Amino acid sequence: MKKLFLLFFLCIMYQFAQAQTANNLDSEKLLNYYQAQQYAEAAQYLQSIYSDSTDVNQLKQLAYANLMANRSPEATGFYLKVLKIDSNNFNAYKQLAKLDSDPGSPSRKEYLLKANQLNAQDAEVAAGLAELYFKNNQFNKAEETLNPALAADSANLLLLNAKMPVSMALKKYPEAINAGKKLIGSTHISAENLFFQLALSYRGIRDYKTASSYLQKAIKEGISQKTASYYGLLGDSYESLNQNKEALEVYKRGLLFENNGSLYYNIALLYEDKLNDKKNAINYYSQYLNHIKDPERQRRHIAYIKNKIEELKR
């Protein structure tokens, strides 16, 4: 992101070199500040040159420098100055919407509306405005906002992420499914939520088989891979307190989650050593053997367990 901003800055430097020279701006010095990511120093230097400027391009540079220096109030002030001179400046409206700390504030909506009117194809603006409409249950407006941007970039993940819930709300399930499939693997939405939305969309078109498949994926994504391990440690803690029935219950609860087979072994040991239940011990030792993923590497351990089972059968 920093590199993109630097590229943006370099473009400004190139476009407005004449104006900079006239104001005795040392372009090399300013560029060095940016390359060293000394944005506060860059903002201070620009302020010393453009202290009372009413030039749009110079104000945009001041706004940008303060934005990069995380000086939101100052950046906001300069972008507002830009709009006083150029009321149709798209970038100023877009940046002001980003700088607004309250996502649901009326001013942020106004900035997004104006930016969208000036450039309906910008993905960030369209997605942001569509999200506001969606939260206010204005689903048709959200769709109308997204359509021009999607027409310009149908594979944009930010837009697709905004489109999916809108299409679902409008019961346009095939469109939601199309958007959802393009989002698989994206970081713009959690896999669990995406699979759940796809499941709901397939239910919307009465494809319950595919819906079930995505629900299973959603469930799997929603469960931590460490859950079984947590139950294993909890069960072991109960065993250490000689609370064997509680330990057994916890171990079995852990079996509901994906595990490496160790829980079967723990349960078998518990049945054998502390509960004197040979039948269940044999059962769980056998299940443990079935869950060993690399039998070749664990041949000795497998032989040991099989021998134990034979002893328990006597």
VOGUTI-282777 format. One record per residue (C-alpha): residue number from 0; residue in one letter; x, y, z. Coordinates in nm, 4 decimals. Example, Ala and Ser with C-alpha at 12.3 -4.5 7.8 and 13.67 -1.06 7.14 Angstrom:
<nodes>
+------+------+----------+----------+----------+
: resi : resn :        X :        Y :        Z :
+------+------+----------+----------+----------+
:    0 :    A :   1.2300 :  -0.4500 :   0.7800 :
:    1 :    S :   1.3670 :  -0.1060 :   0.7140 :
+------+------+----------+----------+----------+
</nodes>
This chain:
<nodes>
+------+------+----------+----------+----------+
: resi : resn :        X :        Y :        Z :
+------+------+----------+----------+----------+
:    0 :    M :   0.0000 :   0.0000 :   0.0000 :
:    1 :    K :   0.2858 :   0.2379 :   0.0827 :
:    2 :    K :   0.4370 :   0.1740 :  -0.2591 :
:    3 :    L :   0.1079 :   0.2543 :  -0.4292 :
:    4 :    F :   0.0882 :   0.5833 :  -0.2454 :
:    5 :    L :   0.4467 :   0.6595 :  -0.3419 :
:    6 :    L :   0.3653 :   0.5906 :  -0.7057 :
:    7 :    F :   0.0654 :   0.8202 :  -0.6753 :
:    8 :    F :   0.2903 :   1.0879 :  -0.5295 :
:    9 :    L :   0.5429 :   1.0533 :  -0.8109 :
:   10 :    C :   0.2652 :   1.1036 :  -1.0636 :
:   11 :    I :   0.1677 :   1.4242 :  -0.8888 :
:   12 :    M :   0.5284 :   1.5360 :  -0.8874 :
:   13 :    Y :   0.5517 :   1.4823 :  -1.2607 :
:   14 :    Q :   0.2227 :   1.6490 :  -1.3444 :
:   15 :    F :   0.2824 :   1.9601 :  -1.1409 :
:   16 :    A :   0.6565 :   2.0131 :  -1.1719 :
:   17 :    Q :   0.6094 :   2.3626 :  -1.3124 :
:   18 :    A :   0.4049 :   2.4799 :  -1.0172 :
:   19 :    Q :   0.6483 :   2.3269 :  -0.7716 :
:   20 :    T :   0.9451 :   2.5035 :  -0.9281 :
:   21 :    A :   0.7650 :   2.8344 :  -0.9094 :
:   22 :    N :   0.7206 :   2.7876 :  -0.5363 :
:   23 :    N :   1.0853 :   2.6934 :  -0.4775 :
:   24 :    L :   0.9970 :   2.3383 :  -0.3795 :
:   25 :    D :   1.2969 :   2.1083 :  -0.3592 :
:   26 :    S :   1.1540 :   1.8025 :  -0.5350 :
:   27 :    E :   1.4545 :   1.5854 :  -0.4529 :
:   28 :    K :   1.4310 :   1.6680 :  -0.0850 :
:   29 :    L :   1.0612 :   1.5852 :  -0.0805 :
:   30 :    L :   1.1181 :   1.2613 :  -0.2697 :
:   31 :    N :   1.3820 :   1.1586 :  -0.0151 :
:   32 :    Y :   1.1303 :   1.2093 :   0.2643 :
:   33 :    Y :   0.8846 :   0.9814 :   0.0890 :
:   34 :    Q :   1.1397 :   0.7151 :   0.0077 :
:   35 :    A :   1.2435 :   0.7091 :   0.3740 :
:   36 :    Q :   0.8723 :   0.7000 :   0.4732 :
:   37 :    Q :   0.9218 :   1.0203 :   0.6707 :
:   38 :    Y :   0.5719 :   1.1391 :   0.5966 :
:   39 :    A :   0.5393 :   1.3765 :   0.8914 :
:   40 :    E :   0.8572 :   1.5532 :   0.7817 :
:   41 :    A :   0.7271 :   1.5661 :   0.4243 :
:   42 :    A :   0.4010 :   1.7223 :   0.5440 :
:   43 :    Q :   0.5879 :   1.9784 :   0.7522 :
:   44 :    Y :   0.8154 :   2.0660 :   0.4623 :
:   45 :    L :   0.5236 :   2.1088 :   0.2225 :
:   46 :    Q :   0.3444 :   2.3249 :   0.4775 :
:   47 :    S :   0.6462 :   2.5545 :   0.4945 :
:   48 :    I :   0.6312 :   2.6027 :   0.1160 :
:   49 :    Y :   0.2541 :   2.6033 :   0.0596 :
:   50 :    S :   0.1426 :   2.7691 :   0.3867 :
:   51 :    D :  -0.1276 :   2.9873 :   0.2322 :
:   52 :    S :  -0.1790 :   2.8084 :  -0.0973 :
:   53 :    T :  -0.5100 :   2.8089 :  -0.2803 :
:   54 :    D :  -0.3793 :   2.5868 :  -0.5605 :
:   55 :    V :  -0.5699 :   2.2582 :  -0.5863 :
:   56 :    N :  -0.2666 :   2.0527 :  -0.6796 :
:   57 :    Q :  -0.0607 :   2.1879 :  -0.3921 :
:   58 :    L :  -0.3447 :   2.1286 :  -0.1470 :
:   59 :    K :  -0.3759 :   1.7713 :  -0.2732 :
:   60 :    Q :  -0.0077 :   1.7185 :  -0.2009 :
:   61 :    L :  -0.0524 :   1.8560 :   0.1507 :
:   62 :    A :  -0.3550 :   1.6330 :   0.2048 :
:   63 :    Y :  -0.1696 :   1.3296 :   0.0760 :
:   64 :    A :   0.1372 :   1.3896 :   0.2944 :
:   65 :    N :  -0.0745 :   1.4285 :   0.6065 :
:   66 :    L :  -0.2773 :   1.1223 :   0.5123 :
:   67 :    M :   0.0393 :   0.9153 :   0.4904 :
:   68 :    A :   0.1596 :   1.0604 :   0.8221 :
:   69 :    N :  -0.1645 :   0.9365 :   0.9866 :
:   70 :    R :  -0.2715 :   1.2925 :   1.0549 :
:   71 :    S :  -0.6374 :   1.2445 :   0.9778 :
:   72 :    P :  -0.7694 :   1.5840 :   1.0968 :
:   73 :    E :  -0.5056 :   1.7719 :   0.8966 :
:   74 :    A :  -0.5605 :   1.5550 :   0.5866 :
:   75 :    T :  -0.9370 :   1.6085 :   0.6168 :
:   76 :    G :  -0.8890 :   1.9819 :   0.6408 :
:   77 :    F :  -0.6793 :   1.9983 :   0.3243 :
:   78 :    Y :  -0.9197 :   1.7800 :   0.1270 :
:   79 :    L :  -1.2045 :   2.0098 :   0.2349 :
:   80 :    K :  -0.9968 :   2.3063 :   0.1080 :
:   81 :    V :  -0.9592 :   2.1228 :  -0.2223 :
:   82 :    L :  -1.3379 :   2.0918 :  -0.2491 :
:   83 :    K :  -1.3867 :   2.4630 :  -0.1825 :
:   84 :    I :  -1.1863 :   2.5295 :  -0.4969 :
:   85 :    D :  -1.2835 :   2.2235 :  -0.7012 :
:   86 :    S :  -1.6242 :   2.0942 :  -0.5910 :
:   87 :    N :  -1.6059 :   1.8047 :  -0.8396 :
:   88 :    N :  -1.2770 :   1.6589 :  -0.7231 :
:   89 :    F :  -1.3405 :   1.2837 :  -0.7106 :
:   90 :    N :  -1.0271 :   1.1912 :  -0.5168 :
:   91 :    A :  -1.1037 :   1.4400 :  -0.2408 :
:   92 :    Y :  -1.4524 :   1.2952 :  -0.1852 :
:   93 :    K :  -1.3166 :   0.9403 :  -0.1905 :
:   94 :    Q :  -1.0431 :   1.0165 :   0.0610 :
:   95 :    L :  -1.2783 :   1.2098 :   0.2883 :
:   96 :    A :  -1.5090 :   0.9068 :   0.2991 :
:   97 :    K :  -1.2127 :   0.6899 :   0.4039 :
:   98 :    L :  -1.1034 :   0.9417 :   0.6657 :
:   99 :    D :  -1.4452 :   0.9598 :   0.8301 :
:  100 :    S :  -1.4021 :   0.7592 :   1.1510 :
:  101 :    D :  -1.7730 :   0.6765 :   1.1781 :
:  102 :    P :  -1.8699 :   0.4239 :   0.9054 :
:  103 :    G :  -2.2365 :   0.5119 :   0.9369 :
:  104 :    S :  -2.2086 :   0.8892 :   0.9577 :
:  105 :    P :  -2.4228 :   1.1027 :   0.7247 :
:  106 :    S :  -2.1159 :   1.2928 :   0.6053 :
:  107 :    R :  -1.9434 :   0.9709 :   0.4973 :
:  108 :    K :  -2.2508 :   0.8739 :   0.2991 :
:  109 :    E :  -2.2570 :   1.2146 :   0.1334 :
:  110 :    Y :  -1.8904 :   1.1859 :   0.0369 :
:  111 :    L :  -1.9495 :   0.8396 :  -0.1094 :
:  112 :    L :  -2.2596 :   0.9564 :  -0.2968 :
:  113 :    K :  -2.0758 :   1.2478 :  -0.4536 :
:  114 :    A :  -1.7719 :   1.0359 :  -0.5400 :
:  115 :    N :  -1.9963 :   0.7714 :  -0.6951 :
:  116 :    Q :  -2.1755 :   1.0330 :  -0.9026 :
:  117 :    L :  -1.8391 :   1.1536 :  -1.0336 :
:  118 :    N :  -1.7065 :   0.8026 :  -1.1018 :
:  119 :    A :  -1.9591 :   0.5196 :  -1.0875 :
:  120 :    Q :  -1.6965 :   0.2631 :  -1.1877 :
:  121 :    D :  -1.4649 :   0.3035 :  -0.8907 :
:  122 :    A :  -1.4776 :  -0.0273 :  -0.7002 :
:  123 :    E :  -1.3940 :   0.1028 :  -0.3513 :
:  124 :    V :  -1.6527 :   0.3786 :  -0.3642 :
:  125 :    A :  -1.9238 :   0.1588 :  -0.5144 :
:  126 :    A :  -1.8656 :  -0.1189 :  -0.2598 :
:  127 :    G :  -1.8648 :   0.1260 :   0.0299 :
:  128 :    L :  -2.1846 :   0.2961 :  -0.0805 :
:  129 :    A :  -2.3564 :  -0.0351 :  -0.1572 :
:  130 :    E :  -2.2704 :  -0.1566 :   0.1928 :
:  131 :    L :  -2.4403 :   0.1482 :   0.3430 :
:  132 :    Y :  -2.7506 :   0.0881 :   0.1330 :
:  133 :    F :  -2.7500 :  -0.2796 :   0.2301 :
:  134 :    K :  -2.7328 :  -0.1985 :   0.6027 :
:  135 :    N :  -3.0363 :   0.0258 :   0.5572 :
:  136 :    N :  -3.2248 :  -0.2491 :   0.3698 :
:  137 :    Q :  -3.2123 :  -0.0474 :   0.0474 :
:  138 :    F :  -3.1220 :  -0.3533 :  -0.1568 :
:  139 :    N :  -3.2282 :  -0.2208 :  -0.4977 :
:  140 :    K :  -3.0178 :   0.0910 :  -0.4523 :
:  141 :    A :  -2.7243 :  -0.1236 :  -0.3461 :
:  142 :    E :  -2.7592 :  -0.3307 :  -0.6626 :
:  143 :    E :  -2.7920 :  -0.0201 :  -0.8815 :
:  144 :    T :  -2.4720 :   0.1163 :  -0.7266 :
:  145 :    L :  -2.2756 :  -0.2041 :  -0.7860 :
:  146 :    N :  -2.3858 :  -0.2689 :  -1.1447 :
:  147 :    P :  -2.1767 :  -0.0010 :  -1.3262 :
:  148 :    A :  -1.8646 :  -0.0881 :  -1.1278 :
:  149 :    L :  -1.9115 :  -0.4602 :  -1.1950 :
:  150 :    A :  -1.9680 :  -0.3892 :  -1.5631 :
:  151 :    A :  -1.6246 :  -0.2271 :  -1.5647 :
:  152 :    D :  -1.4574 :  -0.5000 :  -1.3574 :
:  153 :    S :  -1.6653 :  -0.8161 :  -1.3214 :
:  154 :    A :  -1.3900 :  -1.0034 :  -1.1350 :
:  155 :    N :  -1.3267 :  -0.7394 :  -0.8679 :
:  156 :    L :  -1.3345 :  -0.9256 :  -0.5346 :
:  157 :    L :  -1.4362 :  -0.6189 :  -0.3349 :
:  158 :    L :  -1.7409 :  -0.5710 :  -0.5565 :
:  159 :    L :  -1.8278 :  -0.9411 :  -0.5594 :
:  160 :    N :  -1.8133 :  -0.9509 :  -0.1808 :
:  161 :    A :  -2.0608 :  -0.6631 :  -0.1693 :
:  162 :    K :  -2.2817 :  -0.8121 :  -0.4405 :
:  163 :    M :  -2.3367 :  -1.1555 :  -0.2882 :
:  164 :    P :  -2.5471 :  -1.0523 :   0.0146 :
:  165 :    V :  -2.7332 :  -0.7967 :  -0.1965 :
:  166 :    S :  -2.8311 :  -1.0603 :  -0.4519 :
:  167 :    M :  -2.9384 :  -1.2929 :  -0.1728 :
:  168 :    A :  -3.1531 :  -1.0220 :  -0.0177 :
:  169 :    L :  -3.3191 :  -0.9686 :  -0.3572 :
:  170 :    K :  -3.3617 :  -1.3475 :  -0.3919 :
:  171 :    K :  -3.1454 :  -1.3453 :  -0.7037 :
:  172 :    Y :  -2.9776 :  -1.6650 :  -0.5917 :
:  173 :    P :  -2.8047 :  -1.7625 :  -0.9198 :
:  174 :    E :  -2.6297 :  -1.4242 :  -0.9199 :
:  175 :    A :  -2.5309 :  -1.4734 :  -0.5564 :
:  176 :    I :  -2.3918 :  -1.8183 :  -0.6367 :
:  177 :    N :  -2.1954 :  -1.6842 :  -0.9322 :
:  178 :    A :  -2.0419 :  -1.4133 :  -0.7141 :
:  179 :    G :  -1.9748 :  -1.6562 :  -0.4304 :
:  180 :    K :  -1.7892 :  -1.9064 :  -0.6453 :
:  181 :    K :  -1.5553 :  -1.6307 :  -0.7650 :
:  182 :    L :  -1.4850 :  -1.5421 :  -0.4022 :
:  183 :    I :  -1.3645 :  -1.8882 :  -0.2990 :
:  184 :    G :  -1.0086 :  -1.8514 :  -0.1771 :
:  185 :    S :  -1.0442 :  -1.4756 :  -0.1339 :
:  186 :    T :  -0.9375 :  -1.2948 :   0.1827 :
:  187 :    H :  -1.2230 :  -1.0462 :   0.1458 :
:  188 :    I :  -1.4612 :  -1.2813 :   0.3283 :
:  189 :    S :  -1.4155 :  -1.5616 :   0.5798 :
:  190 :    A :  -1.4422 :  -1.9066 :   0.4263 :
:  191 :    E :  -1.6985 :  -2.0067 :   0.6882 :
:  192 :    N :  -1.9280 :  -1.7152 :   0.6047 :
:  193 :    L :  -1.8811 :  -1.7614 :   0.2298 :
:  194 :    F :  -1.9705 :  -2.1316 :   0.2400 :
:  195 :    F :  -2.2717 :  -2.0547 :   0.4582 :
:  196 :    Q :  -2.3955 :  -1.7905 :   0.2139 :
:  197 :    L :  -2.3443 :  -2.0307 :  -0.0765 :
:  198 :    A :  -2.5409 :  -2.2948 :   0.1132 :
:  199 :    L :  -2.8282 :  -2.0521 :   0.1689 :
:  200 :    S :  -2.8200 :  -1.9507 :  -0.1981 :
:  201 :    Y :  -2.8377 :  -2.3117 :  -0.3143 :
:  202 :    R :  -3.1266 :  -2.3686 :  -0.0762 :
:  203 :    G :  -3.2896 :  -2.0684 :  -0.2405 :
:  204 :    I :  -3.2900 :  -2.2534 :  -0.5743 :
:  205 :    R :  -3.3856 :  -2.5794 :  -0.3982 :
:  206 :    D :  -3.0581 :  -2.7521 :  -0.4702 :
:  207 :    Y :  -3.0433 :  -2.9112 :  -0.1272 :
:  208 :    K :  -2.7678 :  -3.1570 :  -0.2166 :
:  209 :    T :  -2.5198 :  -2.8826 :  -0.3047 :
:  210 :    A :  -2.6458 :  -2.6755 :  -0.0123 :
:  211 :    S :  -2.5644 :  -2.9643 :   0.2225 :
:  212 :    S :  -2.2139 :  -2.9861 :   0.0782 :
:  213 :    Y :  -2.1465 :  -2.6187 :   0.1455 :
:  214 :    L :  -2.3001 :  -2.6399 :   0.4928 :
:  215 :    Q :  -2.0589 :  -2.9199 :   0.5773 :
:  216 :    K :  -1.7728 :  -2.7024 :   0.4535 :
:  217 :    A :  -1.9006 :  -2.4109 :   0.6628 :
:  218 :    I :  -1.9161 :  -2.6307 :   0.9724 :
:  219 :    K :  -1.5636 :  -2.7565 :   0.9133 :
:  220 :    E :  -1.4313 :  -2.4017 :   0.8652 :
:  221 :    G :  -1.6091 :  -2.2887 :   1.1801 :
:  222 :    I :  -1.4344 :  -2.5455 :   1.3966 :
:  223 :    S :  -1.0783 :  -2.4860 :   1.5050 :
:  224 :    Q :  -0.8369 :  -2.7631 :   1.4129 :
:  225 :    K :  -0.7184 :  -2.7457 :   1.7720 :
:  226 :    T :  -1.0593 :  -2.8126 :   1.9258 :
:  227 :    A :  -0.9992 :  -3.1873 :   1.9662 :
:  228 :    S :  -0.6624 :  -3.1130 :   2.1276 :
:  229 :    Y :  -0.8288 :  -2.8788 :   2.3748 :
:  230 :    Y :  -1.0731 :  -3.1525 :   2.4751 :
:  231 :    G :  -0.7830 :  -3.3935 :   2.5060 :
:  232 :    L :  -0.6004 :  -3.1648 :   2.7492 :
:  233 :    L :  -0.9201 :  -3.0990 :   2.9413 :
:  234 :    G :  -0.9865 :  -3.4713 :   2.9728 :
:  235 :    D :  -0.6303 :  -3.5300 :   3.0909 :
:  236 :    S :  -0.6779 :  -3.2600 :   3.3542 :
:  237 :    Y :  -0.9889 :  -3.4371 :   3.4841 :
:  238 :    E :  -0.7954 :  -3.7651 :   3.4935 :
:  239 :    S :  -0.5239 :  -3.5983 :   3.7005 :
:  240 :    L :  -0.7959 :  -3.5038 :   3.9488 :
:  241 :    N :  -0.9291 :  -3.8631 :   3.9453 :
:  242 :    Q :  -1.2516 :  -3.7360 :   3.7928 :
:  243 :    N :  -1.2605 :  -4.0243 :   3.5488 :
:  244 :    K :  -1.6249 :  -4.0062 :   3.4449 :
:  245 :    E :  -1.5859 :  -3.6380 :   3.3614 :
:  246 :    A :  -1.2661 :  -3.7160 :   3.1708 :
:  247 :    L :  -1.4429 :  -3.9858 :   2.9686 :
:  248 :    E :  -1.7285 :  -3.7491 :   2.8812 :
:  249 :    V :  -1.4876 :  -3.4784 :   2.7680 :
:  250 :    Y :  -1.2771 :  -3.7183 :   2.5584 :
:  251 :    K :  -1.5897 :  -3.8469 :   2.3812 :
:  252 :    R :  -1.7077 :  -3.4923 :   2.3183 :
:  253 :    G :  -1.3743 :  -3.4272 :   2.1511 :
:  254 :    L :  -1.4400 :  -3.7153 :   1.9116 :
:  255 :    L :  -1.7070 :  -3.4993 :   1.7477 :
:  256 :    F :  -1.4244 :  -3.2907 :   1.6059 :
:  257 :    E :  -1.1495 :  -3.3856 :   1.3659 :
:  258 :    N :  -0.8584 :  -3.5367 :   1.5554 :
:  259 :    N :  -0.5426 :  -3.7377 :   1.4967 :
:  260 :    G :  -0.6710 :  -4.0478 :   1.6762 :
:  261 :    S :  -0.5086 :  -3.9770 :   2.0107 :
:  262 :    L :  -0.8459 :  -3.9331 :   2.1795 :
:  263 :    Y :  -0.9370 :  -4.2934 :   2.0968 :
:  264 :    Y :  -0.6150 :  -4.4000 :   2.2658 :
:  265 :    N :  -0.6858 :  -4.1866 :   2.5737 :
:  266 :    I :  -1.0344 :  -4.3321 :   2.6051 :
:  267 :    A :  -0.9068 :  -4.6870 :   2.5660 :
:  268 :    L :  -0.6456 :  -4.6326 :   2.8374 :
:  269 :    L :  -0.9051 :  -4.4817 :   3.0662 :
:  270 :    Y :  -1.1360 :  -4.7782 :   3.0198 :
:  271 :    E :  -0.8495 :  -5.0219 :   3.0733 :
:  272 :    D :  -0.6573 :  -4.8674 :   3.3623 :
:  273 :    K :  -0.9159 :  -4.6779 :   3.5636 :
:  274 :    L :  -1.2617 :  -4.8068 :   3.4757 :
:  275 :    N :  -1.1841 :  -5.1786 :   3.4432 :
:  276 :    D :  -1.3932 :  -5.2051 :   3.1273 :
:  277 :    K :  -1.2081 :  -5.4437 :   2.8971 :
:  278 :    K :  -1.4808 :  -5.4549 :   2.6306 :
:  279 :    N :  -1.4810 :  -5.0798 :   2.5726 :
:  280 :    A :  -1.1030 :  -5.0659 :   2.6008 :
:  281 :    I :  -1.0733 :  -5.3167 :   2.3146 :
:  282 :    N :  -1.3281 :  -5.1230 :   2.1114 :
:  283 :    Y :  -1.1425 :  -4.7924 :   2.1416 :
:  284 :    Y :  -0.7973 :  -4.9457 :   2.0927 :
:  285 :    S :  -0.9309 :  -5.0933 :   1.7679 :
:  286 :    Q :  -1.0682 :  -4.7565 :   1.6580 :
:  287 :    Y :  -0.7350 :  -4.5985 :   1.7427 :
:  288 :    L :  -0.5587 :  -4.8461 :   1.5135 :
:  289 :    N :  -0.7979 :  -4.7528 :   1.2318 :
:  290 :    H :  -0.7008 :  -4.3866 :   1.2663 :
:  291 :    I :  -0.3241 :  -4.4311 :   1.2411 :
:  292 :    K :  -0.2321 :  -4.2407 :   0.9242 :
:  293 :    D :   0.1173 :  -4.3794 :   0.8637 :
:  294 :    P :   0.1200 :  -4.7495 :   0.9617 :
:  295 :    E :   0.4666 :  -4.8091 :   0.8178 :
:  296 :    R :   0.6329 :  -4.5613 :   1.0497 :
:  297 :    Q :   0.4429 :  -4.6877 :   1.3533 :
:  298 :    R :   0.4772 :  -5.0622 :   1.3039 :
:  299 :    R :   0.6161 :  -5.1242 :   1.6524 :
:  300 :    H :   0.3461 :  -4.9168 :   1.8165 :
:  301 :    I :   0.0768 :  -5.0962 :   1.6158 :
:  302 :    A :   0.2187 :  -5.4345 :   1.7199 :
:  303 :    Y :   0.2144 :  -5.3179 :   2.0824 :
:  304 :    I :  -0.1525 :  -5.2134 :   2.0633 :
:  305 :    K :  -0.2543 :  -5.5353 :   1.8878 :
:  306 :    N :  -0.0782 :  -5.7358 :   2.1569 :
:  307 :    K :  -0.2581 :  -5.5345 :   2.4239 :
:  308 :    I :  -0.5932 :  -5.6095 :   2.2584 :
:  309 :    E :  -0.5151 :  -5.9816 :   2.2595 :
:  310 :    E :  -0.4269 :  -5.9684 :   2.6279 :
:  311 :    L :  -0.7537 :  -5.7890 :   2.7081 :
:  312 :    K :  -0.9499 :  -6.0577 :   2.5244 :
:  313 :    R :  -0.8195 :  -6.3344 :   2.7510 :
+------+------+----------+----------+----------+
</nodes>
